[in-house]
Amino acid sequence: MELAGAISSFLVHVKVEKGLAPNTHAAYQRDLSKFVDFAAKRKLELAKVSRDEIVDFLAGLYRQRLESKTVARNVVTLRNFFRYAHIQEWIAEDPAANLESPKIRKSLPGYLRLEDVEKLLQQPDASTAPGLRDRAMLEVLYSTGLRVSELTGLRVSDLDTKVGCVRCIGKGDKERVVPVGRKALGMVEKYLRDGRPALIRGSRGAVGSPFLFVNRRGAKISRVGVWKILSNYGKQAGLRVALTPHMLRHSFATHLLERGADLRSVQMMLGHADISTTQIYTHVVEERLKQVYKAHHPRA
């Protein structure tokens, strides 16, 4: 079996039989595409790939200054692929069986200061339909801490304005209910009244679109579309860092903890399966407290 053919078979396997999420499947595809290029340069056949060659490939990723998290994902991809190839009896031994994942350094998540959030929220032109939509999206992201995929997947019916909450589908198709702030609800209601109808007007196939946030053609807004919109507003607001949807999620969690929210509640709102994932935000708060102490205490 040729390497390219084995990879194609593996990708079909993980998509159809394992039911991997589209984003994970795409990541597997990218990782294995890089390995195919590496193998082609060395004229490696599938049956001839050794552990040393895989280690050389991973070392090359480090030389490209990729994050340890990215290299660790490549290790997982190669482990799964070569295990599959071994089960299919395309290779005599699994060269990736004893590969160790690199230790991932937990970098502190970037977040916005309150004044930066306020400045950001003022950027969209709320006198236009796209501006209303953008302001509503920003408000919802900061008010709920949703992931960008959860935001784009929201349907109008997922929002309960009376109770003040939104229902979303997170990782692993797990459903959760998240509170929505008063200001965010008010902006969403204004968008539903004055912005969304204008965006879907004249878009034949989208008039009955169930999705809350739509693009200029009246169709469901994409994740890439949200990224581009936020990036542009971040530049307009003069933010010192490139703005991403996840940065608003980080800001949501950090600001809650700074004001006394308990970790378990924040975990539930973020949809983290393990509280250890949420604990990284306590480090952010600790660092912030240290800075405040050093700046203001006379004996710091």
Secondary structure, DSSP 8 states (H G I E B T S, - for coil): --HHHHHHHHHHHHHHTS---HHHHHHHHHHHHHHHHHHHHHT--GGG--HHHHHHHHHHHHHTT--HHHHHHHHHHHHHHHHHHHHTTSSSS-TTTT---------------HHHHHHHHT-S-TTSHHHHHHHHHHHHHHHH---HHHHHT-BGGGEETTTTEEEEE-GGG-EEEEE--HHHHHHHHHIIIIIHHHHHTT-GGGTT--BSSB-TTSSB--HHHHHHHHHHHHHHTT-SS---HHHHHHHHHHHHHHTT--HHHHHHHHT-SSHHHHTHHHHHHHHHHHHHHHHH-TT-
